[in-house]
């Protein structure tokens, strides 16, 4: 421990020298975390060498990037085991459960919690641009949600599919869905934890647990977590959920499903606006979201026709929260098996930590649309970020940090996006919200009162849907009044979200199967 601790200090001094803007003060490590952090940093040093660490200043993608996004193999259209080796293929169930038995859950928790609050220059943590402390909690939560949110249970019956088990977001086709933009960076950050713990934790378990740790370590509610998700060797099981990009595939299955052939628009919707995918597509394929490449709905909501009575030409945009509520219910309840109450709890909790990114005008530039092209979502190959020519900021944070473009929307939902709070429902119901537009051109909402304490926060049309729909609004009002009720309901819904998958379709299946769970009793 003392030897490794000395190596930690050497590497931290090197980091401070070469990454001065991103280096935190060299406070002593807590005794219980010294060994785990030392092992992680020593592993990093062995993998790259001290000279390489110094030479990688501003050099591109994060270390361990290839663990989270294995290189393309161009083997039968599926990138996986042949491209990423044993680390990509993972272990069989029996072999993994044997390795899992030796996992120290507390050690894993603290390794993730330490990483969560240690901003790294290759992909800086959010928080400072909104007046809060650096934190990857929102990013890890989005990673877990988008991996788990692929779970499909059409009309609450039939065969289940998708889910975080398998860790398939690492592979094509999920890693080319535009809704997973920049989640390759989240996986690369967690790559250092995966490197440290090896076969003791699968990618599916790591992704789901990291999102849960992000909530718990930020002061939020988490009642229980169970391990046992076995990794897949490739993304083959995700093909039926929809292929968007085909950059990293080959062979007969390498064809896009976008745009979906069977689709609809609402009667009040502008004909120039995006159409929505029907559930059933040609060949019997079932489409869970309203667009191939999205997890749920278009967050900006449907644009009204100019002839609609609700249309107001003086507004920045005419996105309809009322129609957006119909879309939220169609996807969450009709296609994925969530109740209305669970839907409100999930959206409210999921939009408490972190922010959306669209602080850069790309329209009309050579970089337009780069953030929607996977699997690497980068302006220049190998750069690991957006444009560095001044289009999206200058200096070390050009194309990343406060200059990131992901969804194209911009801002936090809450006033303290790095700490668990209750701003979401308070602001949603207590403020008047008016149409606005992000620097990237995303249609969103801001407070009418620009002197309000919520003036620096934003809402998406899909957020406004919870205030526009009578049933959703009643639940939101309950949560605004009763914080304990919200915490409890969100913890239950989150547990259900990250514990259901095709292999374990019921939320308690993992506990019965693997028997490796925690109630976080070790967290002070």
C-alpha positions as CSV (number, residue, x, y, z in Angstrom):
1,X,0.0,0.0,0.0
2,X,2.8,2.4,0.9
3,X,4.7,1.6,-2.4
4,X,1.6,2.1,-4.5
5,X,0.7,5.2,-2.6
6,X,4.1,6.7,-3.5
7,X,3.4,5.8,-7.2
8,X,0.1,7.6,-6.9
9,X,1.9,10.8,-5.7
10,X,4.4,10.5,-8.6
11,X,1.7,10.2,-11.2
12,X,-0.5,12.9,-9.6
13,X,2.5,15.3,-9.7
14,X,2.9,14.4,-13.4
15,X,-0.8,15.0,-14.0
16,X,-0.5,18.4,-12.2
17,X,2.4,19.3,-14.4
18,X,0.9,18.4,-17.7
19,X,-2.8,19.0,-16.9
20,X,-2.7,22.0,-14.6
21,X,-6.2,23.3,-15.4
22,X,-7.8,19.9,-14.6
23,X,-5.7,18.9,-11.6
24,X,-7.4,19.1,-8.1
25,X,-5.4,20.1,-5.0
26,X,-3.2,17.2,-3.9
27,X,-5.2,16.4,-0.8
28,X,-4.3,13.2,1.0
29,X,-6.3,10.1,0.1
30,X,-8.7,8.6,2.6
31,X,-7.1,5.5,4.1
32,X,-9.9,3.1,3.0
33,X,-9.5,4.3,-0.6
34,X,-5.7,4.4,-1.0
35,X,-5.2,0.9,-2.3
36,X,-8.1,1.0,-4.8
37,X,-7.1,4.3,-6.2
38,X,-3.4,3.4,-6.2
39,X,-4.1,0.3,-8.1
40,X,-6.1,2.2,-10.7
41,X,-3.4,4.8,-11.2
42,X,-0.6,2.3,-11.2
43,X,-2.5,0.3,-13.8
44,X,-2.8,3.4,-15.8
45,X,0.9,4.1,-15.5
46,X,1.8,0.6,-16.6
47,X,-0.6,0.8,-19.6
48,X,0.7,4.1,-20.9
49,X,4.1,4.7,-19.2
50,X,5.0,7.9,-17.4
51,X,6.5,9.3,-20.6
52,X,3.3,8.5,-22.5
53,X,1.3,10.2,-19.8
54,X,3.2,13.4,-20.2
55,X,3.1,13.1,-24.0
56,X,-0.7,12.7,-24.0
57,X,-1.4,16.2,-22.9
58,X,-4.4,17.3,-25.1
59,X,-3.6,14.4,-27.3
60,X,-7.1,13.0,-28.0
61,X,-9.3,10.3,-26.6
62,X,-9.2,9.2,-23.0
63,X,-7.0,6.3,-21.8
64,X,-8.8,3.0,-21.9
65,X,-11.1,4.3,-24.6
66,X,-10.9,1.0,-26.5
67,X,-12.2,-0.9,-23.5
68,X,-15.5,0.9,-23.6
69,X,-15.7,1.1,-27.4
70,X,-13.8,-1.9,-28.9
71,X,-12.3,-1.4,-32.3
72,X,-14.3,-2.4,-35.3
73,X,-13.6,-6.0,-36.5
74,X,-15.6,-5.9,-39.7
75,X,-16.5,-9.5,-39.1
76,X,-20.0,-10.4,-40.3
77,X,-21.2,-6.9,-39.6
78,X,-20.8,-7.2,-35.8
79,X,-18.0,-5.5,-33.9
80,X,-17.1,-7.5,-30.8
81,X,-14.9,-10.3,-29.6
82,X,-12.7,-10.4,-32.7
83,X,-12.2,-6.6,-32.4
84,X,-11.8,-6.2,-28.7
85,X,-10.4,-9.5,-27.5
86,X,-11.3,-11.1,-24.3
87,X,-12.2,-7.8,-22.7
88,X,-14.9,-7.3,-25.3
89,X,-16.1,-10.9,-25.2
90,X,-16.5,-11.1,-21.5
91,X,-17.1,-14.4,-19.6
92,X,-19.8,-17.0,-19.8
93,X,-22.4,-17.0,-17.1
94,X,-20.9,-19.7,-14.8
95,X,-17.4,-18.3,-15.2
96,X,-18.6,-14.7,-14.5
97,X,-20.5,-15.7,-11.4
98,X,-17.4,-17.3,-10.0
99,X,-15.4,-14.2,-10.6
100,X,-18.2,-12.0,-9.3
101,X,-18.2,-13.8,-5.9
102,X,-14.8,-12.2,-5.2
103,X,-16.0,-8.7,-5.9
104,X,-15.7,-6.2,-3.0
105,X,-18.8,-4.0,-3.7
106,X,-17.6,-1.3,-1.3
107,X,-14.3,-1.0,-3.1
108,X,-16.0,-0.8,-6.4
109,X,-18.4,1.8,-5.1
110,X,-15.6,4.1,-3.8
111,X,-13.6,3.7,-7.0
112,X,-16.5,5.0,-9.0
113,X,-17.4,7.7,-6.5
114,X,-13.8,8.9,-6.6
115,X,-13.8,8.9,-10.4
116,X,-17.1,10.7,-10.4
117,X,-15.7,13.9,-8.7
118,X,-12.3,13.9,-10.4
119,X,-12.5,15.9,-13.6
120,X,-10.2,14.7,-16.4
121,X,-8.8,16.8,-19.2
122,X,-9.7,14.3,-21.9
123,X,-13.4,14.8,-21.1
124,X,-14.0,17.5,-18.4
125,X,-16.8,16.9,-15.8
126,X,-19.8,19.1,-15.8
127,X,-20.7,21.4,-12.9
128,X,-18.3,24.4,-13.1
129,X,-20.1,25.9,-16.1
130,X,-23.2,26.0,-13.9
131,X,-21.6,27.2,-10.7
132,X,-21.4,23.8,-9.2
133,X,-18.5,21.3,-8.4
134,X,-17.2,18.9,-11.1
135,X,-19.2,15.7,-11.3
136,X,-19.7,12.9,-13.8
137,X,-22.9,11.8,-11.9
138,X,-25.2,13.1,-14.7
139,X,-23.1,11.5,-17.4
140,X,-23.0,8.1,-15.6
141,X,-26.7,8.3,-15.0
142,X,-27.4,9.0,-18.7
143,X,-25.1,6.1,-19.6
144,X,-27.0,3.7,-17.3
145,X,-30.4,5.0,-18.4
146,X,-29.7,4.8,-22.2
147,X,-28.2,1.3,-21.8
148,X,-31.1,0.1,-19.6
149,X,-33.8,2.1,-21.5
150,X,-33.5,-0.3,-24.5
151,X,-35.7,-2.7,-22.5
152,X,-38.8,-3.3,-24.5
153,X,-42.1,-4.9,-23.3
154,X,-44.7,-4.0,-25.9
155,X,-48.1,-3.4,-24.2
156,X,-46.8,-5.1,-21.1
157,X,-46.9,-8.5,-22.6
158,X,-45.0,-10.7,-25.0
159,X,-41.2,-11.5,-25.1
160,X,-38.9,-8.9,-23.4
161,X,-35.9,-7.6,-25.2
162,X,-33.0,-5.2,-24.7
163,X,-31.8,-3.9,-21.4
164,X,-28.3,-3.1,-20.0
165,X,-27.4,-6.8,-19.6
166,X,-24.9,-7.7,-22.3
167,X,-23.2,-4.3,-22.2
168,X,-24.1,-4.0,-25.9
169,X,-23.9,-0.2,-26.0
170,X,-20.2,-0.8,-26.5
171,X,-20.9,-2.3,-29.9
172,X,-22.7,-1.6,-33.2
173,X,-25.5,-0.8,-33.7
174,X,-26.2,0.9,-30.3
175,X,-23.0,2.9,-30.3
176,X,-24.0,4.6,-33.5
177,X,-27.4,5.7,-32.2
178,X,-27.4,9.5,-32.1
179,X,-29.1,9.4,-28.7
180,X,-25.9,7.8,-27.4
181,X,-23.7,10.7,-28.5
182,X,-20.7,11.1,-26.3
183,X,-21.5,8.1,-24.2
184,X,-18.3,6.6,-25.6
185,X,-16.5,9.2,-23.4
186,X,-18.5,8.0,-20.3
187,X,-17.5,4.4,-21.1
188,X,-13.8,5.4,-21.6
189,X,-13.8,7.1,-18.2
190,X,-15.2,3.9,-16.6
191,X,-12.6,2.0,-18.5
192,X,-10.1,2.7,-15.8
193,X,-12.4,1.1,-13.3
194,X,-13.0,-1.9,-15.6
195,X,-9.2,-2.2,-16.0
196,X,-8.8,-2.2,-12.2
197,X,-11.5,-4.8,-11.4
198,X,-11.2,-6.9,-14.5
199,X,-13.4,-10.0,-14.7
200,X,-14.9,-9.3,-11.3
201,X,-17.4,-6.9,-12.8
202,X,-19.0,-7.1,-16.2
203,X,-19.6,-4.1,-18.4
204,X,-23.4,-4.5,-17.9
205,X,-23.0,-4.5,-14.1
206,X,-20.4,-1.6,-14.2
207,X,-22.6,0.6,-16.3
208,X,-25.8,0.0,-14.2
209,X,-23.9,0.4,-10.9
210,X,-22.0,3.5,-12.0
211,X,-25.4,5.3,-12.7
212,X,-26.6,4.1,-9.3
213,X,-23.4,5.2,-7.5
214,X,-23.8,8.6,-9.2
215,X,-27.2,9.1,-7.6
216,X,-26.2,7.7,-4.2
217,X,-22.8,9.5,-3.9
218,X,-24.5,12.8,-4.9
219,X,-26.9,12.5,-2.0
220,X,-29.8,10.8,-3.8
221,X,-31.9,7.7,-3.1
222,X,-30.8,4.2,-3.8
223,X,-32.2,1.3,-1.9
224,X,-30.6,-1.8,-3.4
225,X,-28.5,-3.0,-6.3
226,X,-27.9,-6.5,-7.5
227,X,-25.1,-7.8,-9.8
228,X,-25.1,-10.7,-12.3
229,X,-25.4,-9.1,-15.8
230,X,-23.4,-11.3,-18.2
231,X,-21.7,-9.5,-21.1
232,X,-22.3,-10.3,-24.8
233,X,-19.5,-10.7,-27.3
234,X,-21.1,-8.3,-29.8
235,X,-24.2,-6.2,-30.5
236,X,-26.1,-8.8,-32.5
237,X,-29.1,-8.9,-30.0
238,X,-29.6,-5.1,-30.5
239,X,-30.0,-5.2,-34.3
240,X,-33.7,-5.8,-34.1
241,X,-34.1,-2.7,-32.0
242,X,-33.0,-0.6,-35.0
243,X,-29.9,0.2,-37.0
244,X,-29.2,3.9,-37.5
245,X,-25.5,4.3,-38.5
246,X,-23.4,1.8,-40.4
247,X,-20.0,3.3,-40.1
248,X,-18.5,0.3,-38.2
249,X,-20.2,-2.7,-39.6
250,X,-20.1,-4.9,-42.7
251,X,-21.8,-7.9,-44.1
252,X,-25.5,-8.7,-44.8
253,X,-26.8,-7.2,-41.5
254,X,-25.1,-3.9,-42.2
255,X,-28.1,-1.9,-43.4
256,X,-29.9,1.0,-41.8
257,X,-33.5,1.0,-40.6
258,X,-33.6,4.8,-40.6
259,X,-35.8,6.5,-41.5
260,X,-38.4,4.0,-40.4
261,X,-40.8,3.1,-43.3
262,X,-43.9,2.9,-41.1
263,X,-44.6,6.2,-39.4
264,X,-47.1,8.8,-38.4
265,X,-47.6,12.5,-37.6
266,X,-50.2,14.0,-35.2
267,X,-53.1,15.8,-37.0
268,X,-52.0,19.1,-35.5
269,X,-48.3,18.6,-36.4
270,X,-46.4,20.5,-39.0
271,X,-45.8,18.4,-42.1
272,X,-42.1,19.6,-42.2
273,X,-41.5,18.3,-38.7
274,X,-40.1,14.8,-38.0
275,X,-42.5,12.0,-38.4
276,X,-42.7,9.4,-35.6
277,X,-42.1,5.6,-36.0
278,X,-45.0,3.2,-35.6
279,X,-44.4,0.3,-33.2
280,X,-44.6,-2.3,-36.0
281,X,-42.2,-2.0,-38.9
282,X,-41.9,-4.0,-42.1
283,X,-40.9,-7.6,-41.5
284,X,-42.5,-7.5,-38.1
285,X,-39.7,-5.6,-36.4
286,X,-40.9,-3.7,-33.3
287,X,-39.6,-0.2,-32.9
288,X,-39.7,0.9,-29.2
289,X,-38.8,4.6,-29.7
290,X,-40.3,7.3,-32.0
291,X,-37.1,7.4,-34.1
292,X,-34.4,4.9,-34.9
293,X,-31.5,6.1,-32.9
294,X,-33.5,7.6,-30.0
295,X,-34.2,5.9,-26.7
296,X,-37.7,7.3,-26.2
297,X,-39.1,10.4,-27.8
298,X,-38.1,13.6,-29.7
299,X,-37.3,15.8,-26.6
300,X,-38.2,19.0,-28.5
301,X,-41.7,17.7,-29.0
302,X,-44.0,18.1,-32.1
303,X,-44.1,21.4,-33.9
304,X,-47.6,22.7,-34.5
305,X,-49.0,23.6,-37.9
306,X,-49.2,27.3,-38.6
307,X,-53.0,26.8,-39.1
308,X,-53.5,25.3,-35.6
309,X,-55.5,27.5,-33.2
310,X,-52.7,27.1,-30.6
311,X,-50.0,28.4,-33.0
312,X,-48.5,31.8,-32.2
313,X,-46.1,33.2,-34.8
314,X,-44.6,35.6,-32.2
315,X,-43.1,32.7,-30.2
316,X,-39.5,31.4,-30.7
317,X,-41.1,28.0,-31.5
318,X,-44.4,26.3,-31.3
319,X,-43.5,22.9,-29.8
320,X,-46.6,21.4,-28.1
321,X,-46.2,20.0,-24.6
322,X,-49.7,18.6,-24.9
323,X,-48.8,16.4,-27.9
324,X,-45.4,15.6,-26.3
325,X,-47.3,14.1,-23.3
326,X,-49.1,11.7,-25.7
327,X,-45.7,10.7,-27.1
328,X,-44.2,10.2,-23.6
329,X,-47.1,7.9,-22.7
330,X,-47.0,6.0,-26.0
331,X,-43.3,5.1,-25.5
332,X,-43.0,4.7,-21.8
333,X,-46.3,3.0,-21.1
334,X,-47.3,1.4,-24.4
335,X,-43.9,0.3,-25.6
336,X,-41.8,-0.2,-22.5
337,X,-44.2,-1.2,-19.7
338,X,-44.0,1.8,-17.3
339,X,-46.9,3.2,-15.4
340,X,-47.7,6.9,-15.5
341,X,-46.4,7.3,-11.9
342,X,-43.1,5.5,-12.7
343,X,-42.7,7.7,-15.8
344,X,-43.0,10.9,-13.8
345,X,-40.6,9.7,-11.1
346,X,-38.0,8.5,-13.7
347,X,-38.0,11.7,-15.7
348,X,-37.9,13.9,-12.6
349,X,-35.1,12.0,-11.0
350,X,-33.2,11.4,-14.3
351,X,-33.3,15.2,-14.9
352,X,-32.0,16.2,-11.5
353,X,-28.3,15.6,-12.0
354,X,-26.3,16.8,-14.9
355,X,-27.2,18.9,-18.0
356,X,-27.7,18.9,-21.7
357,X,-25.1,20.2,-24.2
358,X,-25.6,22.5,-27.1
359,X,-23.4,25.5,-26.5
360,X,-22.1,25.9,-30.0
361,X,-23.6,26.9,-33.3
362,X,-22.7,24.3,-35.9
363,X,-25.2,25.1,-38.6
364,X,-23.5,26.2,-41.9
365,X,-20.1,24.9,-40.8
366,X,-18.2,21.9,-42.0
367,X,-18.8,20.4,-38.6
368,X,-22.6,20.3,-38.8
369,X,-24.0,17.0,-37.6
370,X,-20.7,15.5,-36.3
371,X,-22.2,14.9,-32.9
372,X,-24.8,12.6,-34.4
373,X,-22.3,10.3,-36.1
374,X,-21.0,7.4,-34.1
375,X,-19.3,5.4,-32.8
376,X,-16.8,8.1,-31.8
377,X,-18.9,11.3,-32.0
378,X,-15.8,13.5,-32.7
379,X,-15.2,16.3,-35.2
380,X,-11.7,15.0,-36.2
381,X,-10.9,11.2,-36.1
382,X,-9.0,10.4,-33.0
383,X,-9.5,13.8,-31.4
384,X,-12.2,12.7,-28.9
385,X,-14.0,16.0,-29.0
386,X,-15.7,18.6,-31.1
387,X,-14.1,21.2,-33.4
388,X,-10.9,22.9,-32.2
389,X,-10.7,25.6,-34.9
390,X,-12.6,28.2,-32.8
391,X,-16.1,27.1,-33.9
392,X,-16.7,25.6,-30.4
393,X,-14.4,27.5,-28.1
394,X,-10.7,27.9,-27.9
395,X,-7.9,26.5,-25.7
396,X,-7.9,23.2,-23.8
397,X,-11.7,23.1,-23.6
398,X,-12.3,23.7,-27.3
399,X,-14.9,21.2,-28.4
400,X,-15.5,19.7,-24.9
401,X,-16.4,20.8,-21.4
402,X,-18.5,24.0,-21.6
403,X,-18.2,23.9,-25.4
404,X,-19.7,20.4,-25.8
405,X,-22.4,19.7,-28.3
406,X,-24.4,16.4,-27.7
407,X,-28.1,16.7,-28.0
408,X,-28.1,20.3,-29.1
409,X,-30.1,21.5,-26.1
410,X,-28.2,23.6,-23.6
411,X,-28.2,24.0,-19.8
412,X,-29.0,22.2,-16.5
413,X,-32.5,21.3,-15.2
414,X,-31.6,22.3,-11.7
415,X,-29.7,24.9,-9.8
416,X,-27.2,22.4,-8.3
417,X,-26.8,19.8,-11.0
418,X,-23.9,18.1,-9.2
419,X,-25.9,17.4,-6.0
420,X,-29.2,15.7,-5.5
421,X,-31.9,18.3,-5.1
422,X,-35.7,18.9,-5.6
423,X,-35.6,21.7,-8.1
424,X,-37.1,19.8,-11.0
425,X,-40.7,19.7,-9.9
426,X,-40.5,23.0,-7.9
427,X,-39.3,24.8,-11.0
428,X,-41.5,22.9,-13.5
429,X,-44.7,23.8,-11.6
430,X,-43.7,27.0,-9.9
431,X,-42.3,29.0,-12.9
432,X,-43.8,30.2,-16.1
433,X,-41.8,28.7,-19.0
434,X,-41.6,30.2,-22.5
435,X,-40.1,29.0,-25.8
436,X,-36.4,29.5,-26.2
437,X,-33.6,28.2,-28.4
438,X,-30.1,27.0,-27.5
439,X,-26.9,28.3,-29.2
440,X,-26.9,25.0,-31.3
441,X,-30.5,25.7,-32.4
442,X,-32.4,23.3,-30.2
443,X,-35.9,24.3,-29.3
444,X,-36.3,24.3,-25.5
445,X,-37.9,26.4,-22.7
446,X,-36.7,29.1,-20.3
447,X,-38.3,31.0,-17.4
448,X,-40.4,34.0,-18.4
449,X,-38.9,35.8,-15.4
450,X,-35.3,36.2,-16.3
451,X,-34.6,37.4,-12.8
452,X,-35.9,34.2,-11.3
453,X,-33.5,31.9,-9.3
454,X,-34.3,29.3,-11.9
455,X,-33.3,31.6,-14.8
456,X,-30.2,29.6,-15.6
457,X,-32.1,26.3,-15.8
458,X,-34.0,25.0,-18.8
459,X,-36.7,22.5,-19.7
460,X,-37.3,20.3,-22.7
461,X,-40.8,20.1,-24.3
462,X,-40.9,16.5,-23.0
463,X,-40.4,18.0,-19.5
464,X,-43.2,20.5,-20.1
465,X,-45.4,17.5,-21.0
466,X,-45.5,16.5,-17.3
467,X,-47.1,19.9,-16.5
468,X,-49.5,19.8,-19.6
469,X,-51.0,16.4,-19.0
470,X,-53.6,16.2,-16.2
471,X,-52.5,12.8,-14.9
472,X,-48.7,13.5,-15.1
473,X,-49.2,16.9,-13.5
474,X,-51.1,15.5,-10.5
475,X,-48.2,13.1,-9.8
476,X,-45.6,15.9,-10.3
477,X,-47.5,18.0,-7.8
478,X,-47.4,15.2,-5.2
479,X,-43.6,15.0,-5.6
480,X,-43.2,18.7,-5.3
481,X,-45.0,18.6,-2.0
482,X,-43.6,15.4,-0.6
483,X,-39.8,14.9,-1.1
484,X,-39.7,11.6,0.7
485,X,-42.3,10.2,-1.5
486,X,-40.5,11.3,-4.6
487,X,-37.2,9.8,-3.3
488,X,-38.8,6.5,-2.5
489,X,-40.7,6.3,-5.8
490,X,-37.7,7.3,-7.9
491,X,-35.5,4.7,-6.1
492,X,-38.0,2.0,-6.9
493,X,-38.4,3.0,-10.5
494,X,-34.6,3.3,-11.0
495,X,-34.1,-0.1,-9.5
496,X,-36.7,-1.5,-11.9
497,X,-35.0,0.4,-14.9
498,X,-31.5,-1.0,-14.4
499,X,-32.5,-4.5,-13.3
500,X,-34.8,-5.6,-16.1
501,X,-33.4,-7.1,-19.3
502,X,-34.2,-9.8,-21.9
503,X,-32.2,-12.4,-19.8
504,X,-33.8,-11.2,-16.5
505,X,-37.1,-9.6,-17.4
506,X,-38.4,-9.2,-13.9
507,X,-36.8,-6.8,-11.5
508,X,-35.9,-9.4,-8.9
509,X,-34.5,-12.0,-11.3
510,X,-30.9,-11.0,-10.8
511,X,-31.1,-11.3,-7.0
512,X,-32.6,-14.8,-7.3
513,X,-30.1,-15.9,-10.0
514,X,-26.7,-14.4,-8.9
515,X,-27.4,-13.5,-5.2
516,X,-24.9,-10.7,-5.2
517,X,-26.6,-7.6,-3.9
518,X,-26.0,-4.5,-1.6
519,X,-28.3,-2.2,0.3
520,X,-25.4,0.4,0.5
521,X,-25.1,-0.1,4.3
522,X,-21.4,0.5,4.0
523,X,-22.0,4.1,2.8
524,X,-21.7,6.6,5.7
